[in-house]
């Protein structure tokens, strides 16, 4: 079987040494369809690799951004419940350590090295959303990093079209692409939760070197901004039919 680059060359009219123009044209017609298919295959692979690396880069970045939301906070502040449902910073990381480990292991028949709670274990529901007094910050962060290292191995090993099975999804037959998009979306969603929780705690916004306190404005500025938004919200009650 001819290599793709040879087929493409023939389709472009490159003749073999000593081959007549007429013979070249006949060969060209026979190879044109094969060349188109070869170009399609090469293009699809390039696009797949680009998409895979793009999604993977975004996932790597958002993981680090989420972990950075714990920087400089006390043990109490990273654990304390800050919403009516108990959402807390360390719990978000603990939760995602289980999520990444599960989706990038058993879904693709690659058992995770450490035991995970069963996805259908009702008694374990919600236990990954908060840290006990005996669980250490470094321990939970290390568990998350271990989960994403295993996930990275799965992503690097398998093609985007690799089949997987998610028994808790309505359509359980998936591909690596589906799972990568799902985990990126879930991690980004929880990173958004972490943004709000951290701002509630000390006014810190942004990530890494870009993180600032209250976007560089003082407390009086933000009190005025909040008051303006509150007045607009209150005024809407008078105009709503």
N, C-alpha and C positions, 0 to 999 in steps of 0.2 A: 504493500500500500504506500502511495506517495506521501511524503511529508507535506504539511499544510503550506509551507512556504514555497515548495516546488509546484504544488497545484495552483497557488495564487499566481506564481510567475507565468505558468502556461496560460492561465486565464487572461493575463495582461498582454499576451502575444509574444512572449519570449520563446523562441524556437530552440529545439535541440540542435547541436552542431550537425550540419549536413542535411537538415530537414527542409523540404521545400515549403514555399509559402502556402500552397494548397493543402498540403498535409498538415501544416501548422494550423490552418483555419479549421480543418475538420477536428483536429485534436482540441482546439480551443472550444468548439461547441460542446464537446463531450466533457470538458473540465469546468466549464463556466458554473454549472450548478453545484458541483463539488466545491469549487472555490468559494462560492457564496456561503455555503454551509460552513466551510472552514473559517471564513471571516467571522461569521455569526458566533461560532463556538469560542473563538479567541476573544471577540468583543464581550461576550457574556462572562467569560472568566475574568476579564479585566474589570468589568463593572461589578461583579460579585466581590472581588477582592477589595475594590475601592469601598464599596458599601460596608463590607465587613469591618475593615480597618476604621472607617469613619465612625460606625456605631461603637466599636470597641474603644476608640479614643475618647468618645463622649462618656462612656461608662466609666473608664478609668478616672477621668477628670471629676465626675460628679461624686464618685466614692470618696476621693480625697477631700472634696469640698465639704461633704457631710461630716467626715471625721473631724475636720478643722473647727466645726461648730462647738466642740468640747474644749478647745484650747482656752486656758486661763480661768476656767470655772472650777468651783469647789465640787467636792464629791456630792454634797447635798443638791447643788443647783443642777448638775447633770442628771440627777435621778428624780427630782421633785416633779409631781404631776402639775402641768400648767394648763390643762383644759378640763372640761367637765368629764371627759372620758379617760383622763389620766395620761394623755400623751406626754412623753418626756424624752429628752435628748438621747440618753444612753439606751433607752428602750428601743428607739428607732434603729440604732446600730445593731443591737442584739437581734431584732426582728429581721433585718436584712441579711445578717450572717446566716440565718436559717434559710431564708428565701433563696439566696444565691447558691448555697450548698445544695439545696434540693433540686432546683431547676437545672443546674448544670451537671448533675450527677445521675440520679436515678431516672430522670426523664430520658436520658440518652444511654441508659444501661451502663453507666459508669459509677458504680457504688462509691459513695463518699467514704473516706478512711475512718471517720468517727461516726458513732451512731447519731441518727436524727430522729426526732419525734415523727411518728407516722402522720401523714397528711390528713387521715380520717380519724385521728384520735381526739374526740371531743373534749376529753379531760385536759388536754394540753393546750386547748385554744386560748389565746391571749397571754399565755405564760411567757412568750418570747417578746412581749411588748414592755417589759419592765425588768429592772435588775434587783435581785435580792440583796440584802445587806452584806451577804458573804461573797457576792460576786464583785471582783475588782474591775476597775475601769480598764486597766491594761489587758486584763484577761479577755474581756469582751471585744476590745479593739483588735487584739491579736487573733481572736476567733474569726472576726470579720475579714481580716487580711488573709487568713488561711483559706476562707471560703472563696474570696475573690481570686486568689492564686490558683485554686483548683478550677474555678470557672474560666480563668484565662487559659489554662491548659486545655480545657474542653474546646474553647473558642478557637485556639490556635491549631488544634488537631483536626477538627471537623470542618467540612465545607458548609456553606450556608444552607445547602439543600439537604444536609444530613437529617434523617427522620428521627423524631422523638415521640414520646407518648406522655400526655399529661392527663391522668385519669380524672382529675377534678375539674377539667374544662368541659364545656358543652361539646366542643369539637376537639377530642383528645389527640388526634393525629396532627402533629406539628412538624415544623422544620426548625433548624437552629436559628434561622432568621426570625421566626415568630418569637422565640424565647428571648433572643437578644433585645428585640424591640420592647417586649413586655418588661424585662428587668430594667432596661434603661428608663422606661416610663415610670415604673414603680419607685426606683431609686430617686429619680428627679422629683417625683411627688413628695416623697418623704424628706428630701433635701429642702423643699419649699416649706414643709412643716417646721423643719429645724431652723430655717431662716427666721420664721416668726417667733418661735420659742426663744431663740437667742436674743432677738431684739427686745422681747418682753423682759428678759432678765437684766440686761445692762446696756441696751441701745446699740449693740454691735451689729453692723451690717456688712455685707460683702464677704469675700473669702481670701485667705492667704494674705499676701502683701497688700491687697486692695481693701482689706477689712478696716473699717473706720468706726468710730463712735458717732452715731447720728449723722452720718454723711458729712461730718465736719462742721455741722451747725450746732449752736448751743441749745440748751433746753428751752429757753424762751422762744426761739424760732419755731421749734416743733410744737410747742403749746399753742402758738398762734396759728400754725398750719392746721392743727387738729381742730381748733375752734372754728376756723373757716369751713372745714369739711362738715363739722357738726351743724353749723348754721344752715348750710346747703341742704343737709339731710332733713333737718327740722322744717325748713321752708317747703320741702317737697310734700309734706303732709297737707299743706294748705292748698296745693295745686292738684293733688291726686283726686280724680273723680270718685 
